[in-house]
């Protein structure tokens, strides 16, 4: 019987599921690994910062490597790094080796995200592009909802077993990916500096992504602590509630997908403004646990639409340089999350959760400004149309 090959959207979903699982794995095991490896929790927390900085740097390098590799091979390289980094982390005899494993993982995560989002545009037709991109991006919240409980279950046995989740997901994604024929190199000529300096539209989009991911990174970093410290909720209950709130990503993605072909930048502006209001209220108004959890779910819903629109706007701005543009976005994601955590920590120490909410609101609002400027400079319809590159036909 002939072997049925997974569809491109399934492959990309699995790849993005894997990248998010690796990001989540440290959250429930930080204290245990710190005690076992004889370092402070604060020192262990630096693993995520180091991984994020490495991922940001590697994402910028992907724009160069991506010109020489086809998208299948680029994503495969990223998945192999994720698998290797997870294996090193699980078997690490000491903290230094664990840190090295997380650096390898950060490099792999950035490569997977850059390649997978670009592939969503290349491995689809104009009629299916919005659907493929939207469905592929659902891999990240699916990992949050399905992966987090599994990570928690395995970490109850040993924190080392938690790394089996990204390792196993990466192996499945890689096996599915390798059923696909290799792509020809994209042939993209523009580098990151060229794109950012020659086109103010792309530079503004990149700045907006950096600011928005800084705001979202700060929100994710401190949301659990806000619920615990404001309402005295247990960490276990908060983990369940946050996972349930993450389910709002799915309707948010589907609702945004229907409007995506009209104007990605208009969608970005609307969602960014709404997010600025939502996180300000999240930090400053806390009448009860269910109110804050519901508001966080609304924030997740809005972020889902903003994530989809942000990817589409970047691809629309430079349709023939998809890998380069998505490497810029991956770098903005990684560096923004690190910066957002730092800004949020400073705001929290200086003025509590109220100031935290205000500062994150300012970041979201600032991220809207480049898109408003672009809409004035380019009035009318900026539909999501991405020209296929050589060797990138859907199959």
Buried (B, 14 or more C-beta within 10 A) or exposed (E): EEEEEBBBBBBBBBBBBBBBBBBBBBBBBBEBBBEBBEBEEEEBBEBBBBBBBBBBBBBBBBBEBBBEBBBBBBBBBBBBBBBBBBBBBBEBEEBEBBBBBBBBBBBBBBBBBBBBBBBBBBBBEBEBBBBBBBBBBBBBBBBBBBBBEBBBEBBEEBBBBBBBBBBBBBBBBBEBBBEBEEBEBBEBEBBBEBBBEEBEBBBBBBBBBBBBBBBBBBBBBBBBBBBBBBBEBEEEEBBBBBBEBBBBBBEBBBBBBEBBBEBBBBBBBBBBBBBBEBBBBBBBEBEEBEBBBBBBBBBBBBBBBBBBBBBBBBBBBBBBBBBBBBBBBBBBBBBBBBBBBBBBBEBBEEBBBBBBBBBBBBBBBBBBBBBBBBBEEEEEEBBBEBEBBBBBEBE
